[in-house]
Structure formats: structure tokens, C-alpha cells
Amino acid sequence: MAVLRSLVFYPVFYLGSIFITAASLAASPFDVPLFRRLVRGWPRWQRFCLRWIVGIRVRIEGSGPVEGPVLYAIKHESFFEAIDMPALFDLPVVFAKDQLFSIPLWGPAARAYGIVPVEREQGARALRAMIASAKGYSESGRPLVIFPEGTRVPHGAEPPLQAGFAGLYKLLGLPVVPVAVNSGPLYHRVWKRAGTVTYRFGEPIPPGLPRAEAEARVHAAMNALNR
């Protein structure tokens, strides 16, 4: 059954994704509210296809999204949560690898929406530009989202946080809300499996803590669903 459901899911989801992404890009210069609704429609389309074709539900544990400027640090096990951010949060600004912006249709739409490119090899100048961009979005009231492991990791793996997280934590001066997610066993596979993907929101971590303490608290909360 998992094979059959997946064979239906892939063409339905990706053909719909092409249409939604193209429509959002076409709307972006003329109608910002419509553009943003279309962007949010993509993760909602993913959730719809997962729920009714694959049999994957989404559950939230903990306090959920918080009010005010904040940096969310999220576990990264699959493309599910990368796509899902505009459905989980209100107008999130995600830090994403700069290579992703070369993807046709998606790249230009992401820039128009407000995604911060992470140029890992470009040094201090790129970091300053990234921080300035992130502060501007945060001051406008939009939440920031980072995947501090830097890439997708297998379920159960607990790699150290990338060094860039500590820099962002220090320079942005924002509370950090760690979020665990267990999408890997269901979604990060060729034949997707029915079940429940859970987001577990940890307690907000205040700004200004020593680096080691902040990283330890974020790391523990992000990996809370591994056990």
C-alpha cells in the first residue's frame, strides 16, 4: 500500500507544486497579499496530499509558535519541514543554502517572499549582509527560521550545531525557540509511510546566554523526539 500511495503522491504533489510556484511568481510583482497566500498554499497542498494520499498527519506538541520577534531552531530530517514552514508559521523568513536559489521558479519566488541566503564560503562580508537582512525582517515582525544542523540528518542522529548558529544567536539578540520534528521515518524515503509527523516546541531560550549553554539547550530540545 505504501508503494501505491507514493506512486500517486509524487505526480499529484509535484505537478500541483509547479502550478502553485509559477502562479505565485506571476503574482509577486502585482499583488503581494495574493503572492503570500499562494506561497502558503504550497505547504498546505503538501499537507493535503500527504493526509489524503499517503496517510500522514501533522501534530503539534508544546506551546506552539510564540508572539513577537523570535528565532526558531528546527530539527531537519527531510524536505517535509523545509516546505512546511509557511504553513507552520506566519510569514516566516527561512535561512537557506544559497545554491537553492538557482532552482527554476522556486528561486525567484523565494527571494520575493523573503528567504535569507546562506553563503557559507563567502566570509565576514556575507555574514554581515545576512545579519542585516535578518534584522530587517525581524523588525518588521516576521519570525526567523534556521535549521542549525546545516543539512538533513537521519532520524536519531544528533550532530553538533553548525558554527553559524552561535553567531546568529549572538548578533541577532533574539529569543530562540527550539523545535524537534520526526519526519524522517515517514517522509525521507522513496516509499512514504502513513503515520504522524510531530513538531515539539521547546521552551524559549533567552538571548545573551553563554554560547555553550545556549547550544546545549537548543541541541537537547531539538533532539527530544529521537528518544
C-alpha positions as CSV (number, residue, x, y, z in Angstrom):
1,M,0.0,0.0,0.0
2,A,2.9,2.4,0.7
3,V,4.2,1.9,-2.8
4,L,0.9,2.5,-4.4
5,R,0.2,5.6,-2.3
6,S,3.6,7.0,-3.1
7,L,3.2,6.4,-6.8
8,V,0.1,8.5,-6.7
9,F,1.6,11.2,-4.3
10,Y,4.6,12.1,-6.4
11,P,2.9,13.2,-9.7
12,V,-0.1,14.8,-7.9
13,F,2.1,16.8,-5.5
14,Y,4.8,17.9,-7.9
15,L,2.5,18.9,-10.7
16,G,0.5,20.9,-8.3
17,S,3.7,22.4,-6.9
18,I,4.8,23.6,-10.4
19,F,1.4,25.3,-10.9
20,I,1.4,27.0,-7.4
21,T,5.0,28.1,-7.7
22,A,4.5,29.6,-11.2
23,A,1.3,31.3,-10.1
24,S,3.0,32.8,-7.1
25,L,5.9,34.1,-9.1
26,A,3.5,35.7,-11.6
27,A,1.5,37.3,-8.8
28,S,4.5,38.7,-6.9
29,P,5.1,42.0,-8.8
30,F,1.4,42.9,-8.8
31,D,-0.4,41.6,-5.7
32,V,1.7,40.9,-2.6
33,P,-1.2,39.5,-0.4
34,L,-2.1,37.1,-3.2
35,F,1.5,36.1,-3.7
36,R,1.9,35.4,0.0
37,R,-1.3,33.3,0.1
38,L,-0.1,31.3,-2.9
39,V,3.3,30.7,-1.1
40,R,1.4,29.5,2.0
41,G,-0.7,27.4,-0.3
42,W,2.2,25.2,-1.3
43,P,2.9,23.7,2.1
44,R,-0.8,23.4,2.6
45,W,-1.0,21.5,-0.7
46,Q,1.8,19.2,0.6
47,R,-0.2,18.6,3.8
48,F,-3.3,17.9,1.9
49,C,-1.6,15.4,-0.4
50,L,0.2,13.7,2.5
51,R,-3.0,13.4,4.5
52,W,-5.4,12.1,1.9
53,I,-3.0,10.2,-0.4
54,V,-0.2,8.9,1.9
55,G,-2.0,9.0,5.3
56,I,0.5,11.3,7.1
57,R,-1.0,13.7,9.7
58,V,0.7,16.6,11.4
59,R,0.6,17.1,15.2
60,I,2.0,20.0,17.3
61,E,3.2,19.4,20.9
62,G,4.2,22.1,23.4
63,S,3.3,25.7,23.4
64,G,3.5,26.1,19.6
65,P,4.6,29.3,17.9
66,V,5.1,32.3,20.1
67,E,4.3,36.0,19.8
68,G,7.0,38.6,19.0
69,P,10.4,38.6,17.3
70,V,12.0,35.1,17.6
71,L,14.4,32.7,16.0
72,Y,13.1,29.2,15.6
73,A,15.8,26.5,15.5
74,I,14.4,23.4,13.9
75,K,15.5,19.8,13.5
76,H,15.9,18.9,9.8
77,E,15.2,15.3,8.8
78,S,13.5,15.7,5.4
79,F,12.2,18.1,2.9
80,F,8.8,18.0,4.6
81,E,9.7,20.6,7.2
82,A,11.6,22.8,4.7
83,I,8.5,23.0,2.6
84,D,6.1,23.2,5.6
85,M,7.4,26.4,7.2
86,P,4.9,28.9,5.7
87,A,2.1,26.6,6.9
88,L,3.6,26.3,10.4
89,F,4.4,30.0,10.9
90,D,3.0,33.3,9.8
91,L,5.3,34.8,7.1
92,P,8.5,33.0,8.2
93,V,11.9,34.1,7.0
94,V,14.0,31.0,6.5
95,F,17.8,30.8,6.3
96,A,18.5,28.6,3.2
97,K,21.6,27.5,1.3
98,D,22.3,29.9,-1.5
99,Q,22.5,27.0,-4.0
100,L,18.8,26.6,-3.7
101,F,18.1,29.9,-5.3
102,S,19.2,28.6,-8.6
103,I,16.1,26.3,-8.8
104,P,13.9,27.4,-11.6
105,L,10.7,29.2,-10.5
106,W,11.3,28.4,-6.8
107,G,14.5,30.5,-6.5
108,P,13.0,33.8,-7.8
109,A,9.8,33.2,-5.8
110,A,11.8,32.6,-2.6
111,R,13.7,35.8,-3.0
112,A,10.5,37.7,-3.5
113,Y,9.0,36.1,-0.4
114,G,11.9,36.9,1.9
115,I,14.3,34.0,2.3
116,V,17.8,34.7,3.6
117,P,20.6,33.0,1.5
118,V,23.4,31.5,3.5
119,E,26.7,31.8,1.7
120,R,28.9,29.6,3.8
121,E,32.2,30.2,1.9
122,Q,31.9,34.0,1.5
123,G,33.3,35.1,4.8
124,A,32.6,38.0,7.1
125,R,31.1,40.3,4.4
126,A,28.4,37.8,3.5
127,L,27.7,37.2,7.2
128,R,27.2,41.0,7.8
129,A,24.8,41.2,4.9
130,M,22.9,38.1,6.1
131,I,22.6,39.6,9.6
132,A,21.4,42.9,8.3
133,S,18.8,41.3,6.1
134,A,17.6,39.1,9.0
135,K,17.3,42.0,11.4
136,G,15.3,44.0,8.9
137,Y,12.8,41.1,8.5
138,S,12.6,40.6,12.3
139,E,12.0,44.3,13.0
140,S,9.0,44.1,10.6
141,G,7.5,41.4,12.9
142,R,8.4,38.3,10.9
143,P,9.7,35.2,12.6
144,L,13.1,33.8,11.6
145,V,13.7,30.1,11.0
146,I,17.0,28.3,10.9
147,F,18.0,24.6,10.5
148,P,21.1,24.7,12.6
149,E,22.4,21.3,11.7
150,G,23.0,22.7,8.3
151,T,21.5,19.8,6.3
152,R,19.2,16.9,6.6
153,V,20.2,14.2,9.1
154,P,18.9,10.7,9.7
155,H,16.3,10.2,12.4
156,G,18.1,9.6,15.7
157,A,21.3,11.3,14.6
158,E,22.4,14.2,16.9
159,P,25.2,16.1,15.1
160,P,26.6,19.2,16.7
161,L,25.1,22.5,15.6
162,Q,26.8,24.4,12.8
163,A,29.1,27.2,14.0
164,G,26.9,29.8,12.3
165,F,24.1,29.3,14.8
166,A,26.1,30.7,17.6
167,G,26.9,33.8,15.5
168,L,23.3,34.4,14.7
169,Y,22.2,33.9,18.3
170,K,24.7,36.4,19.5
171,L,24.3,39.1,16.8
172,L,20.5,38.9,16.4
173,G,19.9,39.1,20.1
174,L,16.6,37.2,19.8
175,P,15.0,34.5,21.9
176,V,15.4,31.1,20.4
177,V,12.6,28.5,20.3
178,P,13.9,25.0,19.6
179,V,11.6,22.7,17.7
180,A,12.0,18.9,17.3
181,V,10.4,17.1,14.4
182,N,10.4,13.4,13.5
183,S,9.5,13.5,9.8
184,G,12.4,11.3,8.6
185,P,11.0,7.7,9.1
186,L,7.8,8.6,7.3
187,Y,8.8,11.1,4.6
188,H,12.5,10.8,3.9
189,R,12.2,7.6,1.9
190,V,11.2,6.6,-1.6
191,W,8.0,4.9,-0.5
192,K,6.5,7.2,2.1
193,R,4.7,5.7,5.1
194,A,1.5,6.6,6.8
195,G,1.7,7.9,10.3
196,T,2.0,11.2,12.3
197,V,4.7,13.8,11.9
198,T,5.1,15.6,15.2
199,Y,6.5,19.1,15.9
200,R,7.5,19.5,19.6
201,F,8.1,23.1,20.6
202,G,10.6,23.6,23.4
203,E,10.7,26.5,25.9
204,P,12.0,29.8,24.6
205,I,15.7,30.3,25.4
206,P,16.5,34.0,26.2
207,P,19.2,35.9,24.4
208,G,22.5,36.7,25.9
209,L,23.4,33.3,27.4
210,P,27.0,31.9,27.1
211,R,27.5,30.1,23.8
212,A,27.9,26.6,25.3
213,E,24.8,26.9,27.4
214,A,22.6,28.2,24.6
215,E,23.9,25.5,22.2
216,A,23.4,22.7,24.7
217,R,19.8,23.7,25.5
218,V,18.9,24.1,21.8
219,H,20.6,20.8,20.9
220,A,18.8,18.9,23.6
221,A,15.3,20.3,22.8
222,M,15.7,19.8,19.0
223,N,16.5,16.1,19.6
224,A,13.7,15.5,22.0
225,L,11.8,13.2,19.6
226,N,14.8,11.0,18.9
227,R,14.2,9.0,22.1
